[in-house]
Amino acid sequence: MAKVTLLDGSTLETADGITAKQLAEQIGPGLAKAAIAARVNGQLVDLSTPVNGDAAVQIITPEDDEGLEIMRHSCAHIMAEAICSIWPDTKLVYGPTVEDGFYYDIDLDESIRPDDFERIEEKMREIIKADKPFVRKEKTRTEALDKLAGDKYKTDNISHTDSNIISFYSHGDGFEDLCRGPHLPSTGRVGSFKIMSVAGAYWHGDPTQKMLQRVYGTAWPTKKDLDDYLYRLEEAKKRDHRVLGRQLDLFSFNEAGPGFAFIHAKGMIIWNTIVGFWRGVHNKYGYQEIQTPIILNEELWHRSGHWDNYKENMYFTSFDDTSYAIKPMNCPGGCLVYKTRQHSYREFPLRVAELGLVHRHEASGVMHGLFRVRQFTQDDAHIFCTPEQIESEIIGVIGLTFEIYKAFGFEDYRIELSTKPEKHIGSDEIWDVATNALKNALRHKTIEYKINEGDGAFYGPKIDFHIRDCLKRSWQLGTIQLDFWMPERFGLVYTDRDNTEKTPVMIHRAVLGSFERFIGILIEHYGGNLPLWLSPEQVRILPISEKSNDYAKIIEDKLKDAQLRCSCDLSNEKINAKIARAHSQKLPCMLVVGPKESRSNTVNVRIRGDKETRTVEIDEFLRMAKRKIADKKIDLAFEIDD
């Protein structure tokens, strides 16, 4: 007999060598029906895999992230078989999963076109309906190379693994592919799927190699899940911040500076509103604000470690026979500010924030509106503290971060803890201390988090904050990075209680990350319909005719005196045309005024997204609007008090 420990900590006595499928059946019929794979002692395996000896086991279902990925990978194999059956000359390269789907790279002289998708999908439906089992076969490395002799793609795949056991998966009659696995128990377990697109892709991304065809697909547990995903894609197109940025006159790009955003006047209103809120929160949490130069000499970047670890992403210049770099990060400048005077443990923790303009070289092919630019403003901060203060400071940063996200309407988030990468500086002991400090802070806040092995910064482990927008897309925004190394490189010290000099701990952190990128996320999250407190123009007064222009100007002056951002449409157009224009510019609120409103000192309020209008006294409207702005209400519509 063997003892199996389940994910919830409970244990089962089982026969030694029982398969994962049999274990699921022993746990319960409901789980057995849903099961598609298992995790045994941390390793994902097929349900047919024996569980030998005492083991920790998790039964995987399509509801799990790993289960969905397994289903998508199995669907990729089914798509590959369908393509090979339609085009027998197809050579398969590889077919991994990606976010929300999968792709397969193929070598085929005939072009696959969107018109072919339905034919491929029909063949896939036949394969799924046949419900053939996925069967794993293992061979030695030598046997596998002999079996695949002459297939340059598959032998190359084998060359990139160190394992001496090479696995193959087959399903149905005749189709087999080199694959690490695991897979679904059978083809019939695939849910709903769709082929999305086809594109060109070089083998290994090398433009000297042959251009392959990359066929993309997506798969979901149910048709509803697939329909919801396709709906989100269509909504994302409507919300494209690049289109809305032009439509709403917020920002632009120009070939004179590829990857450098030009923020327009209306965009700067959003920018400055965010900055004002950001500064208020940071003042509340005890931060000082500084500004450091954009260009600093080469010696500084050698000292910081960026020259050896980040040089390929930096821009350079020279003058007065000295080489300089345009800063890609703000932290070295923060260290220089720290060194301008002596410090004592009594002033710790020292929290220093900077809205720093940084430049990073990005390949032209990856730039994407405000989401990926070469110049951006990062809301950095560096906290200098003693080792004993690390945990409490990280707890404070987490609290500040959540407070800021909530104001913008982001309360759906996940946390990742990234550990030591292969390319790093500092000793293993220092990395262990830093990583444990981050873990302890997360546990103190009772926050669930995912370990992201090997994805830390080169100078320390980090916590990353990922938020989800209204379309359930995930965005990495904030980060907290613990750094024992840079303070040593810059010779930073403080006088401790025993009157000796010690090196402070340095915490790097950002909340919004790139301001440019965050504004792009906001635009898409709200579809351009920004909350009242963020909207560049909060209210527009619309006189019914020229006779009401004077009253409209009186209302405008009153709103401006109350610090509302507003304007008056005094054009000669009909009122319906004025309303339509205001709607197209996604204004939160319109005040329609005519002779009736002028006589009663009222306004007719039209709220964005609300078909009903209401006539109220101007002072009542002002009270409501100011309260909504002060409370930073995030709802797209707002109501007038009865």
Secondary structure, 3 states (H helix, E strand, C coil): CEEEECCCCCEEEECCCEEHHHHHHHHCHHHHHHCCEEEECCEEECCCCEECCCEEEEEECCCCHHHHHHHHHHHHHHHHHHHHHHCCCCEEEECCEECCEEEEEEECCCCCCHHHHHHHHHHHHHHHHHCCEEEEEEEEHHHHHHHCCCCHHHHHHHHCCCCCEEEEEEECCCCEEECCCCCCCEHHHCCEEEEEEEEEEEHHHCCCCCEEEEEEEEEECCHHHHHHHHHHHHHHHHCCHHHHHHHCCCEECCCCCCCCCEECHHHHHHHHHHHHHHHHHHHHCCCEECCCCCEEEHHHHHHHCHHHHCHHHCEEEEECCEEEEECCCCHHHHHHHHCCCCCEHHHCCEEEEEEEEEECCCCHHHCECCCECCEEEEEEEEEEECHHHHHHHHHHHHHHHHHHHHHCCCCCEEEEEECCCCCCCCCHHHHHHHHHHHHHHHHHCCCCCEEECCCCECCECEEEEEEECCCCCEEEEEEEEEECCHHHHCCCCEECCCCCEECCEEEEEEEEEEHHHHHHHHHHHHCCCCCCCCCCCCEEEEECCHHHHHHHHHHHHHHHHCCCCEEECCCCCCHHHHHHHHHHCCCCEEEEECHHHHHHCEEEEEECCCCCEEEEEHHHHHHHHHHHHHCCCCCCCCCCCC
